[in-house]
């Protein structure tokens, strides 16, 4: 399951990053690292998504967001 599979308002835990070093570094700079809690704020049909992490809001393109593997309490 990736960030893109979450529903708006849903919380999840980052399990891993399935990306190259450059993308992994960019995500890390945003605080998106394994074992970090996130919340999906907005997921429009077109355009970037908005997540909340460490009390900050981050905008991610869907390509980058698809690299972030997450788990929810339901899994």
N, CA, C and O atoms as a GROMACS GRO file, in nm:
protein
  300
    1UNK      N    1   0.085  -0.118   0.000
    1UNK     CA    2   0.000   0.000   0.000
    1UNK      C    3   0.090   0.124   0.000
    1UNK      O    4   0.188   0.130   0.074
    2UNK      N    5   0.057   0.222  -0.083
    2UNK     CA    6   0.134   0.346  -0.087
    2UNK      C    7   0.048   0.461  -0.033
    2UNK      O    8  -0.069   0.442  -0.002
    3UNK      N    9   0.108   0.578  -0.023
    3UNK     CA   10   0.034   0.696   0.022
    3UNK      C   11  -0.089   0.718  -0.068
    3UNK      O   12  -0.194   0.763  -0.021
    4UNK      N   13  -0.075   0.687  -0.195
    4UNK     CA   14  -0.186   0.710  -0.289
    4UNK      C   15  -0.307   0.622  -0.261
    4UNK      O   16  -0.417   0.652  -0.307
    5UNK      N   17  -0.289   0.514  -0.187
    5UNK     CA   18  -0.400   0.425  -0.153
    5UNK      C   19  -0.480   0.472  -0.032
    5UNK      O   20  -0.586   0.417  -0.002
    6UNK      N   21  -0.429   0.573   0.038
    6UNK     CA   22  -0.498   0.625   0.156
    6UNK      C   23  -0.616   0.711   0.115
    6UNK      O   24  -0.620   0.765   0.005
    7UNK      N   25  -0.712   0.724   0.206
    7UNK     CA   26  -0.825   0.814   0.187
    7UNK      C   27  -0.794   0.944   0.259
    7UNK      O   28  -0.715   0.947   0.354
    8UNK      N   29  -0.855   1.052   0.214
    8UNK     CA   30  -0.835   1.181   0.280
    8UNK      C   31  -0.871   1.168   0.428
    8UNK      O   32  -0.976   1.114   0.463
    9UNK      N   33  -0.782   1.218   0.514
    9UNK     CA   34  -0.803   1.212   0.658
    9UNK      C   35  -0.746   1.087   0.723
    9UNK      O   36  -0.738   1.080   0.846
   10UNK      N   37  -0.706   0.990   0.644
   10UNK     CA   38  -0.654   0.863   0.697
   10UNK      C   39  -0.509   0.879   0.742
   10UNK      O   40  -0.430   0.948   0.678
   11UNK      N   41  -0.476   0.814   0.853
   11UNK     CA   42  -0.341   0.815   0.907
   11UNK      C   43  -0.272   0.684   0.875
   11UNK      O   44  -0.336   0.580   0.861
   12UNK      N   45  -0.138   0.690   0.863
   12UNK     CA   46  -0.061   0.569   0.832
   12UNK      C   47   0.080   0.584   0.887
   12UNK      O   48   0.122   0.691   0.930
   13UNK      N   49   0.151   0.473   0.885
   13UNK     CA   50   0.290   0.468   0.928
   13UNK      C   51   0.376   0.434   0.806
   13UNK      O   52   0.348   0.338   0.735
   14UNK      N   53   0.480   0.513   0.784
   14UNK     CA   54   0.571   0.486   0.672
   14UNK      C   55   0.649   0.359   0.702
   14UNK      O   56   0.714   0.349   0.807
   15UNK      N   57   0.643   0.262   0.611
   15UNK     CA   58   0.716   0.136   0.630
   15UNK      C   59   0.848   0.137   0.555
   15UNK      O   60   0.950   0.093   0.609
   16UNK      N   61   0.847   0.186   0.431
   16UNK     CA   62   0.970   0.188   0.352
   16UNK      C   63   0.955   0.284   0.236
   16UNK      O   64   0.845   0.331   0.204
   17UNK      N   65   1.069   0.312   0.174
   17UNK     CA   66   1.073   0.397   0.055
   17UNK      C   67   1.128   0.312  -0.059
   17UNK      O   68   1.238   0.259  -0.050
   18UNK      N   69   1.050   0.299  -0.164
   18UNK     CA   70   1.091   0.218  -0.279
   18UNK      C   71   1.131   0.311  -0.394
   18UNK      O   72   1.059   0.325  -0.492
   19UNK      N   73   1.247   0.375  -0.377
   19UNK     CA   74   1.290   0.474  -0.476
   19UNK      C   75   1.442   0.476  -0.483
   19UNK      O   76   1.510   0.416  -0.399
   20UNK      N   77   1.494   0.544  -0.583
   20UNK     CA   78   1.637   0.563  -0.596
   20UNK      C   79   1.690   0.658  -0.490
   20UNK      O   80   1.613   0.716  -0.413
   21UNK      N   81   1.820   0.674  -0.487
   21UNK     CA   82   1.884   0.757  -0.384
   21UNK      C   83   1.836   0.902  -0.389
   21UNK      O   84   1.815   0.962  -0.284
   22UNK      N   85   1.820   0.960  -0.508
   22UNK     CA   86   1.777   1.100  -0.518
   22UNK      C   87   1.637   1.120  -0.462
   22UNK      O   88   1.614   1.213  -0.384
   23UNK      N   89   1.544   1.035  -0.501
   23UNK     CA   90   1.407   1.046  -0.451
   23UNK      C   91   1.402   1.017  -0.302
   23UNK      O   92   1.330   1.084  -0.228
   24UNK      N   93   1.478   0.918  -0.258
   24UNK     CA   94   1.481   0.884  -0.115
   24UNK      C   95   1.536   1.002  -0.034
   24UNK      O   96   1.486   1.031   0.075
   25UNK      N   97   1.636   1.069  -0.087
   25UNK     CA   98   1.694   1.185  -0.020
   25UNK      C   99   1.593   1.300  -0.012
   25UNK      O  100   1.582   1.365   0.091
   26UNK      N  101   1.520   1.324  -0.121
   26UNK     CA  102   1.418   1.430  -0.121
   26UNK      C  103   1.311   1.402  -0.017
   26UNK      O  104   1.271   1.490   0.058
   27UNK      N  105   1.264   1.278  -0.014
   27UNK     CA  106   1.161   1.241   0.084
   27UNK      C  107   1.213   1.254   0.227
   27UNK      O  108   1.141   1.300   0.315
   28UNK      N  109   1.337   1.214   0.248
   28UNK     CA  110   1.398   1.225   0.379
   28UNK      C  111   1.406   1.371   0.424
   28UNK      O  112   1.385   1.402   0.541
   29UNK      N  113   1.436   1.461   0.330
   29UNK     CA  114   1.442   1.604   0.362
   29UNK      C  115   1.307   1.658   0.407
   29UNK      O  116   1.300   1.754   0.484
   30UNK      N  117   1.199   1.595   0.359
   30UNK     CA  118   1.064   1.633   0.402
   30UNK      C  119   1.026   1.567   0.535
   30UNK      O  120   0.921   1.597   0.592
   31UNK      N  121   1.111   1.477   0.586
   31UNK     CA  122   1.080   1.404   0.708
   31UNK      C  123   1.008   1.274   0.684
   31UNK      O  124   0.962   1.210   0.779
   32UNK      N  125   0.998   1.234   0.558
   32UNK     CA  126   0.928   1.110   0.524
   32UNK      C  127   1.030   0.997   0.526
   32UNK      O  128   1.101   0.971   0.429
   33UNK      N  129   1.034   0.931   0.641
   33UNK     CA  130   1.130   0.823   0.666
   33UNK      C  131   1.054   0.707   0.731
   33UNK      O  132   0.946   0.727   0.786
   34UNK      N  133   1.110   0.586   0.726
   34UNK     CA  134   1.042   0.472   0.790
   34UNK      C  135   1.012   0.498   0.938
   34UNK      O  136   1.089   0.563   1.009
   35UNK      N  137   0.898   0.447   0.982
   35UNK     CA  138   0.846   0.457   1.118
   35UNK      C  139   0.794   0.595   1.154
   35UNK      O  140   0.769   0.624   1.272
   36UNK      N  141   0.776   0.681   1.055
   36UNK     CA  142   0.719   0.815   1.078
   36UNK      C  143   0.569   0.810   1.048
   36UNK      O  144   0.527   0.746   0.952
   37UNK      N  145   0.488   0.877   1.132
   37UNK     CA  146   0.344   0.881   1.111
   37UNK      C  147   0.309   0.994   1.015
   37UNK      O  148   0.365   1.103   1.022
   38UNK      N  149   0.214   0.965   0.925
   38UNK     CA  150   0.166   1.066   0.831
   38UNK      C  151   0.014   1.065   0.829
   38UNK      O  152  -0.050   0.971   0.874
   39UNK      N  153  -0.041   1.173   0.774
   39UNK     CA  154  -0.186   1.182   0.755
   39UNK      C  155  -0.209   1.242   0.617
   39UNK      O  156  -0.150   1.345   0.583
   40UNK      N  157  -0.294   1.180   0.538
   40UNK     CA  158  -0.327   1.233   0.406
   40UNK      C  159  -0.432   1.342   0.423
   40UNK      O  160  -0.541   1.318   0.475
   41UNK      N  161  -0.398   1.463   0.379
   41UNK     CA  162  -0.488   1.577   0.392
   41UNK      C  163  -0.576   1.591   0.267
   41UNK      O  164  -0.698   1.592   0.276
   42UNK      N  165  -0.512   1.601   0.149
   42UNK     CA  166  -0.586   1.619   0.024
   42UNK      C  167  -0.532   1.527  -0.083
   42UNK      O  168  -0.411   1.509  -0.096
   43UNK      N  169  -0.623   1.469  -0.161
   43UNK     CA  170  -0.585   1.385  -0.275
   43UNK      C  171  -0.679   1.416  -0.391
   43UNK      O  172  -0.777   1.345  -0.414
   44UNK      N  173  -0.649   1.524  -0.465
   44UNK     CA  174  -0.735   1.557  -0.580
   44UNK      C  175  -0.716   1.457  -0.693
   44UNK      O  176  -0.616   1.386  -0.697
   45UNK      N  177  -0.811   1.452  -0.784
   45UNK     CA  178  -0.799   1.362  -0.899
   45UNK      C  179  -0.677   1.397  -0.983
   45UNK      O  180  -0.606   1.308  -1.031
   46UNK      N  181  -0.654   1.525  -1.001
   46UNK     CA  182  -0.538   1.572  -1.078
   46UNK      C  183  -0.447   1.654  -0.986
   46UNK      O  184  -0.495   1.724  -0.896
   47UNK      N  185  -0.320   1.644  -1.008
   47UNK     CA  186  -0.227   1.726  -0.932
   47UNK      C  187  -0.170   1.656  -0.811
   47UNK      O  188  -0.190   1.536  -0.789
   48UNK      N  189  -0.099   1.734  -0.732
   48UNK     CA  190  -0.024   1.683  -0.618
   48UNK      C  191  -0.114   1.655  -0.498
   48UNK      O  192  -0.226   1.705  -0.488
   49UNK      N  193  -0.062   1.573  -0.407
   49UNK     CA  194  -0.134   1.543  -0.284
   49UNK      C  195  -0.071   1.623  -0.170
   49UNK      O  196   0.041   1.671  -0.179
   50UNK      N  197  -0.147   1.636  -0.062
   50UNK     CA  198  -0.099   1.708   0.056
   50UNK      C  199  -0.104   1.612   0.174
   50UNK      O  200  -0.207   1.549   0.201
   51UNK      N  201   0.008   1.601   0.245
   51UNK     CA  202   0.013   1.518   0.366
   51UNK      C  203   0.059   1.603   0.484
   51UNK      O  204   0.117   1.710   0.468
   52UNK      N  205   0.030   1.552   0.602
   52UNK     CA  206   0.080   1.614   0.724
   52UNK      C  207   0.179   1.518   0.788
   52UNK      O  208   0.151   1.399   0.804
   53UNK      N  209   0.295   1.571   0.824
   53UNK     CA  210   0.398   1.491   0.888
   53UNK      C  211   0.473   1.580   0.986
   53UNK      O  212   0.515   1.690   0.950
   54UNK      N  213   0.489   1.534   1.108
   54UNK     CA  214   0.558   1.610   1.213
   54UNK      C  215   0.501   1.751   1.226
   54UNK      O  216   0.576   1.848   1.236
   55UNK      N  217   0.367   1.762   1.227
   55UNK     CA  218   0.297   1.892   1.240
   55UNK      C  219   0.327   1.989   1.128
   55UNK      O  220   0.307   2.109   1.144
   56UNK      N  221   0.376   1.941   1.014
   56UNK     CA  222   0.399   2.023   0.896
   56UNK      C  223   0.320   1.966   0.779
   56UNK      O  224   0.296   1.845   0.773
   57UNK      N  225   0.281   2.052   0.688
   57UNK     CA  226   0.212   2.006   0.567
   57UNK      C  227   0.312   2.003   0.452
   57UNK      O  228   0.390   2.096   0.434
   58UNK      N  229   0.308   1.895   0.376
   58UNK     CA  230   0.400   1.872   0.265
   58UNK      C  231   0.319   1.839   0.140
   58UNK      O  232   0.223   1.761   0.146
   59UNK      N  233   0.357   1.899   0.029
   59UNK     CA  234   0.294   1.871  -0.100
   59UNK      C  235   0.385   1.777  -0.178
   59UNK      O  236   0.504   1.806  -0.195
   60UNK      N  237   0.330   1.666  -0.225
   60UNK     CA  238   0.407   1.568  -0.303
   60UNK      C  239   0.338   1.540  -0.436
   60UNK      O  240   0.216   1.530  -0.443
   61UNK      N  241   0.418   1.529  -0.540
   61UNK     CA  242   0.366   1.482  -0.667
   61UNK      C  243   0.325   1.335  -0.653
   61UNK      O  244   0.379   1.263  -0.569
   62UNK      N  245   0.232   1.292  -0.734
   62UNK     CA  246   0.184   1.154  -0.722
   62UNK      C  247   0.292   1.052  -0.755
   62UNK      O  248   0.291   0.942  -0.699
   63UNK      N  249   0.385   1.086  -0.844
   63UNK     CA  250   0.494   0.993  -0.876
   63UNK      C  251   0.581   0.966  -0.755
   63UNK      O  252   0.615   0.852  -0.727
   64UNK      N  253   0.616   1.071  -0.683
   64UNK     CA  254   0.699   1.057  -0.563
   64UNK      C  255   0.620   0.989  -0.451
   64UNK      O  256   0.673   0.904  -0.380
   65UNK      N  257   0.493   1.026  -0.437
   65UNK     CA  258   0.409   0.965  -0.334
   65UNK      C  259   0.391   0.815  -0.355
   65UNK      O  260   0.375   0.740  -0.259
   66UNK      N  261   0.395   0.771  -0.481
   66UNK     CA  262   0.377   0.629  -0.510
   66UNK      C  263   0.496   0.545  -0.466
   66UNK      O  264   0.488   0.422  -0.464
   67UNK      N  265   0.605   0.608  -0.430
   67UNK     CA  266   0.725   0.538  -0.384
   67UNK      C  267   0.726   0.512  -0.234
   67UNK      O  268   0.812   0.439  -0.184
   68UNK      N  269   0.629   0.571  -0.162
   68UNK     CA  270   0.627   0.561  -0.016
   68UNK      C  271   0.530   0.451   0.025
   68UNK      O  272   0.409   0.462   0.006
   69UNK      N  273   0.585   0.344   0.081
   69UNK     CA  274   0.506   0.229   0.126
   69UNK      C  275   0.460   0.256   0.271
   69UNK      O  276   0.542   0.288   0.358
   70UNK      N  277   0.330   0.243   0.294
   70UNK     CA  278   0.275   0.271   0.426
   70UNK      C  279   0.190   0.155   0.475
   70UNK      O  280   0.152   0.066   0.398
   71UNK      N  281   0.160   0.158   0.602
   71UNK     CA  282   0.068   0.062   0.661
   71UNK      C  283  -0.030   0.138   0.751
   71UNK      O  284   0.006   0.240   0.811
   72UNK      N  285  -0.151   0.088   0.760
   72UNK     CA  286  -0.251   0.147   0.849
   72UNK      C  287  -0.277   0.050   0.962
   72UNK      O  288  -0.229  -0.064   0.960
   73UNK      N  289  -0.352   0.094   1.060
   73UNK     CA  290  -0.384   0.005   1.173
   73UNK      C  291  -0.472  -0.110   1.130
   73UNK      O  292  -0.477  -0.212   1.199
   74UNK      N  293  -0.541  -0.095   1.018
   74UNK     CA  294  -0.630  -0.202   0.969
   74UNK      C  295  -0.554  -0.318   0.908
   74UNK      O  296  -0.610  -0.427   0.894
   75UNK      N  297  -0.427  -0.297   0.873
   75UNK     CA  298  -0.352  -0.405   0.806
   75UNK      C  299  -0.290  -0.498   0.909
   75UNK      O  300  -0.223  -0.594   0.872
   0.00000   0.00000   0.00000
